[in-house]
């Protein structure tokens, strides 16, 4: 291969590498959004079963995998 073709090929490879790195940098990954992170039930009567629904949303661009939740 002559020098001119080699130079053009190297520039094309460099341009492709730079472009693909830019696209990879745009990814955020999974990002959790919780509107309210805690809730106070106040005084709970014995025998009652209080409930509260927490709204959880993935605002990222990849799958959010929630593996464990525990009360405080």
LOZALUM-294605 format. One record per atom (N, C-alpha, C): residue number from 0; residue in one letter; atom name; x, y, z. Coordinates in nm, 2 decimals. Example, Ala and Ser with C-alpha at 12.3 -4.5 7.8 and 13.67 -1.06 7.14 Angstrom:
<r tortor="0" loke="A" vodren="N" u="1.32" v="-0.57" w="0.78"/>
<r tortor="0" loke="A" vodren="CA" u="1.23" v="-0.45" w="0.78"/>
<r tortor="0" loke="A" vodren="C" u="1.32" v="-0.33" w="0.78"/>
<r tortor="1" loke="S" vodren="N" u="1.28" v="-0.22" w="0.71"/>
<r tortor="1" loke="S" vodren="CA" u="1.37" v="-0.11" w="0.71"/>
<r tortor="1" loke="S" vodren="C" u="1.29" v="0.00" w="0.79"/>
END
This chain:
<r tortor="0" loke="X" vodren="N" u="0.09" v="-0.12" w="0.00"/>
<r tortor="0" loke="X" vodren="CA" u="0.00" v="0.00" w="0.00"/>
<r tortor="0" loke="X" vodren="C" u="0.09" v="0.12" w="0.00"/>
<r tortor="1" loke="X" vodren="N" u="0.06" v="0.22" w="-0.08"/>
<r tortor="1" loke="X" vodren="CA" u="0.14" v="0.34" w="-0.08"/>
<r tortor="1" loke="X" vodren="C" u="0.11" v="0.43" w="0.03"/>
<r tortor="2" loke="X" vodren="N" u="0.20" v="0.53" w="0.06"/>
<r tortor="2" loke="X" vodren="CA" u="0.19" v="0.62" w="0.17"/>
<r tortor="2" loke="X" vodren="C" u="0.06" v="0.70" w="0.17"/>
<r tortor="3" loke="X" vodren="N" u="0.01" v="0.74" w="0.06"/>
<r tortor="3" loke="X" vodren="CA" u="-0.11" v="0.82" w="0.05"/>
<r tortor="3" loke="X" vodren="C" u="-0.23" v="0.74" w="0.10"/>
<r tortor="4" loke="X" vodren="N" u="-0.24" v="0.62" w="0.05"/>
<r tortor="4" loke="X" vodren="CA" u="-0.35" v="0.53" w="0.09"/>
<r tortor="4" loke="X" vodren="C" u="-0.34" v="0.50" w="0.24"/>
<r tortor="5" loke="X" vodren="N" u="-0.22" v="0.47" w="0.29"/>
<r tortor="5" loke="X" vodren="CA" u="-0.20" v="0.44" w="0.43"/>
<r tortor="5" loke="X" vodren="C" u="-0.24" v="0.56" w="0.51"/>
<r tortor="6" loke="X" vodren="N" u="-0.21" v="0.68" w="0.47"/>
<r tortor="6" loke="X" vodren="CA" u="-0.25" v="0.80" w="0.55"/>
<r tortor="6" loke="X" vodren="C" u="-0.40" v="0.82" w="0.55"/>
<r tortor="7" loke="X" vodren="N" u="-0.46" v="0.80" w="0.44"/>
<r tortor="7" loke="X" vodren="CA" u="-0.61" v="0.81" w="0.43"/>
<r tortor="7" loke="X" vodren="C" u="-0.67" v="0.71" w="0.52"/>
<r tortor="8" loke="X" vodren="N" u="-0.62" v="0.59" w="0.51"/>
<r tortor="8" loke="X" vodren="CA" u="-0.68" v="0.48" w="0.60"/>
<r tortor="8" loke="X" vodren="C" u="-0.66" v="0.51" w="0.74"/>
<r tortor="9" loke="X" vodren="N" u="-0.55" v="0.56" w="0.79"/>
<r tortor="9" loke="X" vodren="CA" u="-0.52" v="0.59" w="0.93"/>
<r tortor="9" loke="X" vodren="C" u="-0.61" v="0.71" w="0.97"/>
<r tortor="10" loke="X" vodren="N" u="-0.64" v="0.81" w="0.89"/>
<r tortor="10" loke="X" vodren="CA" u="-0.73" v="0.92" w="0.92"/>
<r tortor="10" loke="X" vodren="C" u="-0.87" v="0.87" w="0.94"/>
<r tortor="11" loke="X" vodren="N" u="-0.91" v="0.78" w="0.85"/>
<r tortor="11" loke="X" vodren="CA" u="-1.05" v="0.72" w="0.86"/>
<r tortor="11" loke="X" vodren="C" u="-1.07" v="0.64" w="0.98"/>
<r tortor="12" loke="X" vodren="N" u="-0.97" v="0.56" w="1.02"/>
<r tortor="12" loke="X" vodren="CA" u="-0.97" v="0.48" w="1.14"/>
<r tortor="12" loke="X" vodren="C" u="-0.98" v="0.58" w="1.27"/>
<r tortor="13" loke="X" vodren="N" u="-0.90" v="0.68" w="1.27"/>
<r tortor="13" loke="X" vodren="CA" u="-0.90" v="0.78" w="1.38"/>
<r tortor="13" loke="X" vodren="C" u="-1.03" v="0.85" w="1.39"/>
<r tortor="14" loke="X" vodren="N" u="-1.09" v="0.89" w="1.28"/>
<r tortor="14" loke="X" vodren="CA" u="-1.22" v="0.96" w="1.28"/>
<r tortor="14" loke="X" vodren="C" u="-1.33" v="0.87" w="1.33"/>
<r tortor="15" loke="X" vodren="N" u="-1.32" v="0.74" w="1.29"/>
<r tortor="15" loke="X" vodren="CA" u="-1.42" v="0.64" w="1.34"/>
<r tortor="15" loke="X" vodren="C" u="-1.41" v="0.62" w="1.49"/>
<r tortor="16" loke="X" vodren="N" u="-1.29" v="0.61" w="1.53"/>
<r tortor="16" loke="X" vodren="CA" u="-1.26" v="0.59" w="1.68"/>
<r tortor="16" loke="X" vodren="C" u="-1.31" v="0.71" w="1.76"/>
<r tortor="17" loke="X" vodren="N" u="-1.29" v="0.83" w="1.71"/>
<r tortor="17" loke="X" vodren="CA" u="-1.33" v="0.95" w="1.78"/>
<r tortor="17" loke="X" vodren="C" u="-1.48" v="0.96" w="1.78"/>
<r tortor="18" loke="X" vodren="N" u="-1.55" v="0.93" w="1.67"/>
<r tortor="18" loke="X" vodren="CA" u="-1.69" v="0.93" w="1.66"/>
<r tortor="18" loke="X" vodren="C" u="-1.76" v="0.83" w="1.75"/>
<r tortor="19" loke="X" vodren="N" u="-1.71" v="0.71" w="1.75"/>
<r tortor="19" loke="X" vodren="CA" u="-1.77" v="0.60" w="1.84"/>
<r tortor="19" loke="X" vodren="C" u="-1.75" v="0.63" w="1.98"/>
<r tortor="20" loke="X" vodren="N" u="-1.64" v="0.70" w="2.02"/>
<r tortor="20" loke="X" vodren="CA" u="-1.61" v="0.73" w="2.16"/>
<r tortor="20" loke="X" vodren="C" u="-1.71" v="0.84" w="2.20"/>
<r tortor="21" loke="X" vodren="N" u="-1.75" v="0.93" w="2.11"/>
<r tortor="21" loke="X" vodren="CA" u="-1.85" v="1.03" w="2.15"/>
<r tortor="21" loke="X" vodren="C" u="-1.98" v="0.97" w="2.17"/>
<r tortor="22" loke="X" vodren="N" u="-2.02" v="0.87" w="2.10"/>
<r tortor="22" loke="X" vodren="CA" u="-2.15" v="0.81" w="2.12"/>
<r tortor="22" loke="X" vodren="C" u="-2.15" v="0.73" w="2.25"/>
<r tortor="23" loke="X" vodren="N" u="-2.05" v="0.66" w="2.28"/>
<r tortor="23" loke="X" vodren="CA" u="-2.04" v="0.59" w="2.41"/>
<r tortor="23" loke="X" vodren="C" u="-2.05" v="0.68" w="2.53"/>
<r tortor="24" loke="X" vodren="N" u="-2.00" v="0.81" w="2.51"/>
<r tortor="24" loke="X" vodren="CA" u="-2.00" v="0.90" w="2.62"/>
<r tortor="24" loke="X" vodren="C" u="-2.14" v="0.96" w="2.65"/>
<r tortor="25" loke="X" vodren="N" u="-2.23" v="0.95" w="2.55"/>
<r tortor="25" loke="X" vodren="CA" u="-2.36" v="1.00" w="2.57"/>
<r tortor="25" loke="X" vodren="C" u="-2.45" v="0.91" w="2.66"/>
<r tortor="26" loke="X" vodren="N" u="-2.40" v="0.79" w="2.69"/>
<r tortor="26" loke="X" vodren="CA" u="-2.48" v="0.69" w="2.77"/>
<r tortor="26" loke="X" vodren="C" u="-2.47" v="0.73" w="2.92"/>
<r tortor="27" loke="X" vodren="N" u="-2.59" v="0.72" w="2.98"/>
<r tortor="27" loke="X" vodren="CA" u="-2.60" v="0.76" w="3.13"/>
<r tortor="27" loke="X" vodren="C" u="-2.59" v="0.63" w="3.21"/>
<r tortor="28" loke="X" vodren="N" u="-2.64" v="0.52" w="3.16"/>
<r tortor="28" loke="X" vodren="CA" u="-2.66" v="0.40" w="3.24"/>
<r tortor="28" loke="X" vodren="C" u="-2.79" v="0.41" w="3.31"/>
<r tortor="29" loke="X" vodren="N" u="-2.82" v="0.32" w="3.40"/>
<r tortor="29" loke="X" vodren="CA" u="-2.95" v="0.33" w="3.48"/>
<r tortor="29" loke="X" vodren="C" u="-2.94" v="0.44" w="3.58"/>
<r tortor="30" loke="X" vodren="N" u="-3.05" v="0.51" w="3.60"/>
<r tortor="30" loke="X" vodren="CA" u="-3.06" v="0.62" w="3.70"/>
<r tortor="30" loke="X" vodren="C" u="-3.19" v="0.61" w="3.76"/>
<r tortor="31" loke="X" vodren="N" u="-3.19" v="0.59" w="3.89"/>
<r tortor="31" loke="X" vodren="CA" u="-3.32" v="0.58" w="3.97"/>
<r tortor="31" loke="X" vodren="C" u="-3.37" v="0.72" w="4.01"/>
<r tortor="32" loke="X" vodren="N" u="-3.50" v="0.74" w="4.00"/>
<r tortor="32" loke="X" vodren="CA" u="-3.56" v="0.86" w="4.05"/>
<r tortor="32" loke="X" vodren="C" u="-3.68" v="0.81" w="4.14"/>
<r tortor="33" loke="X" vodren="N" u="-3.67" v="0.86" w="4.27"/>
<r tortor="33" loke="X" vodren="CA" u="-3.78" v="0.83" w="4.36"/>
<r tortor="33" loke="X" vodren="C" u="-3.83" v="0.97" w="4.41"/>
<r tortor="34" loke="X" vodren="N" u="-3.96" v="0.99" w="4.39"/>
<r tortor="34" loke="X" vodren="CA" u="-4.02" v="1.11" w="4.42"/>
<r tortor="34" loke="X" vodren="C" u="-4.01" v="1.15" w="4.57"/>
<r tortor="35" loke="X" vodren="N" u="-4.04" v="1.05" w="4.65"/>
<r tortor="35" loke="X" vodren="CA" u="-4.03" v="1.07" w="4.80"/>
<r tortor="35" loke="X" vodren="C" u="-3.95" v="0.95" w="4.85"/>
<r tortor="36" loke="X" vodren="N" u="-3.84" v="0.97" w="4.91"/>
<r tortor="36" loke="X" vodren="CA" u="-3.75" v="0.86" w="4.96"/>
<r tortor="36" loke="X" vodren="C" u="-3.79" v="0.81" w="5.09"/>
<r tortor="37" loke="X" vodren="N" u="-3.87" v="0.88" w="5.17"/>
<r tortor="37" loke="X" vodren="CA" u="-3.92" v="0.82" w="5.30"/>
<r tortor="37" loke="X" vodren="C" u="-4.06" v="0.86" w="5.32"/>
<r tortor="38" loke="X" vodren="N" u="-4.13" v="0.80" w="5.41"/>
<r tortor="38" loke="X" vodren="CA" u="-4.27" v="0.82" w="5.45"/>
<r tortor="38" loke="X" vodren="C" u="-4.29" v="0.79" w="5.59"/>
<r tortor="39" loke="X" vodren="N" u="-4.35" v="0.88" w="5.67"/>
<r tortor="39" loke="X" vodren="CA" u="-4.37" v="0.86" w="5.81"/>
<r tortor="39" loke="X" vodren="C" u="-4.52" v="0.82" w="5.83"/>
<r tortor="40" loke="X" vodren="N" u="-4.54" v="0.70" w="5.88"/>
<r tortor="40" loke="X" vodren="CA" u="-4.67" v="0.65" w="5.91"/>
<r tortor="40" loke="X" vodren="C" u="-4.73" v="0.71" w="6.03"/>
<r tortor="41" loke="X" vodren="N" u="-4.65" v="0.78" w="6.11"/>
<r tortor="41" loke="X" vodren="CA" u="-4.71" v="0.83" w="6.23"/>
<r tortor="41" loke="X" vodren="C" u="-4.73" v="0.72" w="6.33"/>
<r tortor="42" loke="X" vodren="N" u="-4.83" v="0.73" w="6.42"/>
<r tortor="42" loke="X" vodren="CA" u="-4.86" v="0.63" w="6.52"/>
<r tortor="42" loke="X" vodren="C" u="-4.95" v="0.52" w="6.45"/>
<r tortor="43" loke="X" vodren="N" u="-4.90" v="0.40" w="6.46"/>
<r tortor="43" loke="X" vodren="CA" u="-4.97" v="0.28" w="6.40"/>
<r tortor="43" loke="X" vodren="C" u="-5.03" v="0.20" w="6.51"/>
<r tortor="44" loke="X" vodren="N" u="-5.16" v="0.17" w="6.49"/>
<r tortor="44" loke="X" vodren="CA" u="-5.23" v="0.09" w="6.59"/>
<r tortor="44" loke="X" vodren="C" u="-5.19" v="-0.06" w="6.58"/>
<r tortor="45" loke="X" vodren="N" u="-5.17" v="-0.13" w="6.70"/>
<r tortor="45" loke="X" vodren="CA" u="-5.14" v="-0.27" w="6.69"/>
<r tortor="45" loke="X" vodren="C" u="-5.24" v="-0.35" w="6.61"/>
<r tortor="46" loke="X" vodren="N" u="-5.19" v="-0.44" w="6.53"/>
<r tortor="46" loke="X" vodren="CA" u="-5.27" v="-0.52" w="6.44"/>
<r tortor="46" loke="X" vodren="C" u="-5.30" v="-0.46" w="6.31"/>
<r tortor="47" loke="X" vodren="N" u="-5.28" v="-0.33" w="6.29"/>
<r tortor="47" loke="X" vodren="CA" u="-5.31" v="-0.27" w="6.16"/>
<r tortor="47" loke="X" vodren="C" u="-5.19" v="-0.30" w="6.06"/>
<r tortor="48" loke="X" vodren="N" u="-5.22" v="-0.29" w="5.93"/>
<r tortor="48" loke="X" vodren="CA" u="-5.12" v="-0.31" w="5.83"/>
<r tortor="48" loke="X" vodren="C" u="-5.12" v="-0.19" w="5.74"/>
<r tortor="49" loke="X" vodren="N" u="-5.04" v="-0.09" w="5.78"/>
<r tortor="49" loke="X" vodren="CA" u="-5.03" v="0.03" w="5.70"/>
<r tortor="49" loke="X" vodren="C" u="-4.96" v="0.00" w="5.57"/>
<r tortor="50" loke="X" vodren="N" u="-5.00" v="0.08" w="5.46"/>
<r tortor="50" loke="X" vodren="CA" u="-4.94" v="0.06" w="5.33"/>
<r tortor="50" loke="X" vodren="C" u="-4.90" v="0.20" w="5.28"/>
<r tortor="51" loke="X" vodren="N" u="-4.80" v="0.20" w="5.20"/>
<r tortor="51" loke="X" vodren="CA" u="-4.76" v="0.32" w="5.12"/>
<r tortor="51" loke="X" vodren="C" u="-4.69" v="0.28" w="4.99"/>
<r tortor="52" loke="X" vodren="N" u="-4.73" v="0.34" w="4.88"/>
<r tortor="52" loke="X" vodren="CA" u="-4.67" v="0.31" w="4.76"/>
<r tortor="52" loke="X" vodren="C" u="-4.56" v="0.41" w="4.72"/>
<r tortor="53" loke="X" vodren="N" u="-4.44" v="0.37" w="4.70"/>
<r tortor="53" loke="X" vodren="CA" u="-4.33" v="0.46" w="4.65"/>
<r tortor="53" loke="X" vodren="C" u="-4.32" v="0.44" w="4.50"/>
<r tortor="54" loke="X" vodren="N" u="-4.33" v="0.56" w="4.44"/>
<r tortor="54" loke="X" vodren="CA" u="-4.31" v="0.56" w="4.29"/>
<r tortor="54" loke="X" vodren="C" u="-4.16" v="0.56" w="4.25"/>
<r tortor="55" loke="X" vodren="N" u="-4.12" v="0.46" w="4.18"/>
<r tortor="55" loke="X" vodren="CA" u="-3.98" v="0.46" w="4.14"/>
<r tortor="55" loke="X" vodren="C" u="-3.97" v="0.46" w="3.99"/>
<r tortor="56" loke="X" vodren="N" u="-3.88" v="0.54" w="3.93"/>
<r tortor="56" loke="X" vodren="CA" u="-3.88" v="0.55" w="3.79"/>
<r tortor="56" loke="X" vodren="C" u="-3.73" v="0.54" w="3.74"/>
<r tortor="57" loke="X" vodren="N" u="-3.71" v="0.48" w="3.63"/>
<r tortor="57" loke="X" vodren="CA" u="-3.57" v="0.47" w="3.57"/>
<r tortor="57" loke="X" vodren="C" u="-3.56" v="0.59" w="3.47"/>
<r tortor="58" loke="X" vodren="N" u="-3.48" v="0.69" w="3.50"/>
<r tortor="58" loke="X" vodren="CA" u="-3.47" v="0.80" w="3.41"/>
<r tortor="58" loke="X" vodren="C" u="-3.34" v="0.79" w="3.33"/>
<r tortor="59" loke="X" vodren="N" u="-3.27" v="0.68" w="3.34"/>
<r tortor="59" loke="X" vodren="CA" u="-3.15" v="0.65" w="3.26"/>
<r tortor="59" loke="X" vodren="C" u="-3.18" v="0.59" w="3.13"/>
<r tortor="60" loke="X" vodren="N" u="-3.08" v="0.55" w="3.06"/>
<r tortor="60" loke="X" vodren="CA" u="-3.10" v="0.49" w="2.93"/>
<r tortor="60" loke="X" vodren="C" u="-3.06" v="0.34" w="2.92"/>
<r tortor="61" loke="X" vodren="N" u="-3.05" v="0.28" w="3.04"/>
<r tortor="61" loke="X" vodren="CA" u="-3.02" v="0.13" w="3.04"/>
<r tortor="61" loke="X" vodren="C" u="-3.11" v="0.07" w="3.15"/>
<r tortor="62" loke="X" vodren="N" u="-3.12" v="-0.06" w="3.15"/>
<r tortor="62" loke="X" vodren="CA" u="-3.21" v="-0.13" w="3.24"/>
<r tortor="62" loke="X" vodren="C" u="-3.17" v="-0.10" w="3.39"/>
<r tortor="63" loke="X" vodren="N" u="-3.27" v="-0.07" w="3.47"/>
<r tortor="63" loke="X" vodren="CA" u="-3.24" v="-0.05" w="3.61"/>
<r tortor="63" loke="X" vodren="C" u="-3.29" v="-0.18" w="3.68"/>
<r tortor="64" loke="X" vodren="N" u="-3.20" v="-0.25" w="3.75"/>
<r tortor="64" loke="X" vodren="CA" u="-3.22" v="-0.37" w="3.82"/>
<r tortor="64" loke="X" vodren="C" u="-3.22" v="-0.35" w="3.97"/>
<r tortor="65" loke="X" vodren="N" u="-3.34" v="-0.35" w="4.03"/>
<r tortor="65" loke="X" vodren="CA" u="-3.34" v="-0.33" w="4.17"/>
<r tortor="65" loke="X" vodren="C" u="-3.34" v="-0.47" w="4.23"/>
<r tortor="66" loke="X" vodren="N" u="-3.23" v="-0.50" w="4.31"/>
<r tortor="66" loke="X" vodren="CA" u="-3.21" v="-0.64" w="4.36"/>
<r tortor="66" loke="X" vodren="C" u="-3.26" v="-0.65" w="4.50"/>
<r tortor="67" loke="X" vodren="N" u="-3.26" v="-0.55" w="4.58"/>
<r tortor="67" loke="X" vodren="CA" u="-3.29" v="-0.56" w="4.72"/>
<r tortor="67" loke="X" vodren="C" u="-3.35" v="-0.43" w="4.77"/>
<r tortor="68" loke="X" vodren="N" u="-3.45" v="-0.44" w="4.85"/>
<r tortor="68" loke="X" vodren="CA" u="-3.51" v="-0.33" w="4.92"/>
<r tortor="68" loke="X" vodren="C" u="-3.52" v="-0.37" w="5.07"/>
<r tortor="69" loke="X" vodren="N" u="-3.49" v="-0.27" w="5.16"/>
<r tortor="69" loke="X" vodren="CA" u="-3.51" v="-0.30" w="5.30"/>
<r tortor="69" loke="X" vodren="C" u="-3.57" v="-0.18" w="5.37"/>
<r tortor="70" loke="X" vodren="N" u="-3.65" v="-0.20" w="5.47"/>
<r tortor="70" loke="X" vodren="CA" u="-3.71" v="-0.09" w="5.55"/>
<r tortor="70" loke="X" vodren="C" u="-3.60" v="-0.04" w="5.64"/>
<r tortor="71" loke="X" vodren="N" u="-3.63" v="0.08" w="5.69"/>
<r tortor="71" loke="X" vodren="CA" u="-3.54" v="0.14" w="5.79"/>
<r tortor="71" loke="X" vodren="C" u="-3.60" v="0.14" w="5.92"/>
END
